[in-house]
């Protein structure tokens, strides 16, 4: 085999590895389907909840959350971009509707992320870290 041919094969292999490896790392709906036990702390001690992810007929994700602080609600604006999952929901607290924005990545089989309450410009204390383990 000539040096030029060996170089071409090596470059082709390297090109394939570089451009196909990120696709293998991308998060998909199938990676998330199921029930997840969520844990977070907003300063009043550890709180828990459940995140349930289903796959719609069109392949998109449907997410329902049930948490101690926010009750049960359905997520909206669900997106998976590369390795990151983002979604929103609205909770009710003291008669107010409060949007909550979530983001997470799947790390070693566990969802890890943050959420932020949108209090219309009032200080919500910054992002709250959360984790969720598959049940």
N, C-alpha and C positions, 0 to 999 in steps of 0.2 A: 504494500500500500504506500502510495506516495505521501510525502509530507503535506502537500496541498490538500489531499483527500482527508488525511487525519485531522488537519486543522479545520476543514469544513465540517466534519462530523462533530468535532469538539465544540465548535461555535454553534452548530445547530442544537446540540444537546443543552448547552448553556442557555441559549435563547428560549428553548422549550421550558426549562426549569424556571427561569426568571418569570416568564409570562403565564405559566400555568399554576405555579405554587400559590399565588395570592387567591386564586379562585378556590383552591382547596381549603383555604382558611376562612372563607366567607361564611357567615352565619346564615342559616336557612330556617324556614318555618318548622321543618321537620325536627330540627335540633331542639326546638322549644316546646313542642306539643306535650302537654301533660299538666300535672299539678305541681306547684312549687310552694314550699313553706318559706315565707318571707320573714325577715327580722330587721328591725331598725330601731334607732333611739333618737327621739327628738328632745331629749333633755329631761323627760319625765320617767325615765327608765325604759327598759327594753319593751318593745311592742312587736306584735306578730300579725301575720296575715297570710292569705293564700292568693297566689296568682295562678289562674287557670288559662292555659293557652290551647286553642283549638285551631284546626286548619279548615278554612272555608272551601267550598267547592271550587272557587276560582284560584285556590292556592295561597290566598292571603291569610294572615293571622287574625284571629279574634281573641281578645284578652278580656277576662273578667277578674277584678280584684275585690277582695274582701279583707279589710284591715280594721284593727281596733279603732284607729283614729278617724277613718274615713268611710266606714260602712262598705256596702257592696255597690260597685258601679262597673260599667263597661268602658273600656279604653277606646280612645279615638286617635286619629292621626298616627296610626301604627306604621312604623317604617323600620326596615332593616337595611343598613348601609354598611357593606363590608362586614366588620365584626361587631358593629354597634346596633343595638335595638333601642328605639325611642318610641314613646307613646305618651298620651295625655289622658287625664280623666278629670272630672269635676266632682268635688266633695261638697257636702253641706255642713257648715259649722256655725252655730249660733244664728241660724236663719240666713246665712250668706252662702252664695255659691263661690267656691274657691277652685280655680284651675290648678292642677298639679301636673308638672312635666317630669317624666321619668327618662332616664337613659341607663343602659347597662351593656355589659359584655359577658360572654360566657367564658369563665376561667376555671379550668380543671373541673368541668362538669357543674359548676355553680354560677348562678347569675350574680354579678357584682356591679353595683352602680350607685347612682344618686337620684334624688328627686328634689324638686323645688316647688314651693307654694307660691303662687302669684297673688300677692296681697295688694295689687294695684299701687305699687310704689312704696308701700310700707315695708319695713325691714322684717323679713321672715326668718332671719337667722342664718341665711345661706343654705347651700345644698345639704341635704341629709343623706348620709351613706346608708345603703341597704344591701342585703345579701338574700339569696333565695336558693334553697337546695331542693332538688327533685324529690317528690314524695313517693 
